[in-house]
Every structure is written in C-alpha cells, then in structure tokens.
Amino acid sequence: MSNKQITNPIAKKDALNNKPQMVFGTINYILLGASLLILIVGFALMSGTTDIYSSTKITIAPIVVMLGFALGIVSIFYKGKTN
C-alpha cells in the first residue's frame, strides 16, 4: 500500500474557507436561469388555439425555444476564469 492520499474530487474543500466547492459557478446558474426564462417565453409564444398558423407560432416561437435550449447547454459547459 502506498501513502497516497485519496481525495474525492467532487467534495474538494476550498483551501481558504474550508467550505465545499460548488460544481458550477454563479455565472452558470445565472445563465441556466436565463435559459429557463427564455424557454418559458418561447413556449408561451407557441401556446394558444387561435390562429395556429401565425408567423409567431410557426417561426418565432421555435427559434426562441431553440435559443433557450442552446443557452442551457452553454450554461452547463461554460467554465469561468480560473485564478
């Protein structure tokens, strides 16, 4: 057996504060919240039963929804500046 210290990378402690590090940073959660808001707006534009062939429901709403999903993916993969 070796004397290597086995550490759990998920439960790393912050060296200064001895607090557990978060998996995502603050900017990731802000981007995720923005993507959820954009998705809600996109699906709200798409809803309704009157005038189902309007340009808003056929073109604009799906583009808004796809932008919301794209921002959600970016919010997961975004890595902030490291010191």
C-alpha positions in Angstrom: 0.0 0.0 0.0 1.2 3.5 -0.8 0.9 6.5 1.3 -1.0 8.5 -1.3 -3.9 10.5 0.0 -7.1 9.6 -1.8 -9.4 12.6 -2.2 -12.8 12.8 -3.7 -12.8 15.4 -6.5 -16.4 16.3 -6.0 -16.0 17.0 -2.3 -12.9 19.2 -2.6 -12.6 21.8 0.1 -11.8 25.4 -0.6 -8.2 26.0 0.7 -9.1 29.4 2.2 -12.5 28.9 3.7 -12.6 25.1 4.2 -16.0 25.1 2.6 -17.1 22.6 -0.1 -16.7 23.9 -3.6 -19.7 24.2 -5.8 -19.8 22.2 -9.1 -20.9 25.2 -11.1 -20.1 28.9 -10.6 -22.5 31.8 -10.1 -22.4 32.7 -13.8 -23.5 29.1 -14.7 -26.6 29.4 -12.5 -27.4 32.9 -13.9 -27.2 31.5 -17.5 -29.3 28.5 -16.6 -32.0 30.7 -15.1 -31.9 32.9 -18.2 -32.3 29.9 -20.4 -35.3 28.7 -18.4 -36.9 32.1 -18.7 -36.3 32.1 -22.5 -37.8 28.6 -22.7 -40.9 29.7 -20.8 -41.3 32.7 -23.1 -40.9 30.6 -26.2 -43.4 28.0 -25.1 -45.8 30.8 -24.1 -45.5 32.3 -27.6 -46.2 28.8 -29.0 -49.3 28.2 -26.9 -52.9 29.0 -27.7 -55.6 27.7 -30.0 -56.5 30.8 -32.0 -54.6 31.5 -35.3 -52.4 28.4 -35.1 -50.7 29.3 -38.5 -49.4 32.7 -37.4 -45.8 33.5 -38.0 -45.2 33.9 -34.3 -46.2 30.3 -33.6 -44.6 28.8 -36.7 -41.3 30.6 -36.8 -40.5 33.0 -34.0 -41.5 30.7 -31.0 -39.5 27.7 -32.2 -36.4 29.9 -32.7 -36.8 31.3 -29.2 -37.2 27.8 -27.7 -34.1 26.6 -29.6 -32.1 29.6 -28.3 -33.3 28.7 -24.8 -32.0 25.1 -25.2 -28.7 26.4 -26.7 -28.2 28.8 -23.8 -28.9 25.9 -21.3 -26.2 23.8 -23.0 -23.8 26.8 -22.9 -24.6 27.3 -19.2 -23.6 23.7 -18.4 -20.3 23.7 -20.4 -19.2 27.3 -19.5 -16.1 27.3 -17.4 -15.3 30.6 -15.8 -12.0 32.3 -15.5 -9.7 30.4 -13.1 -7.1 32.2 -10.9 
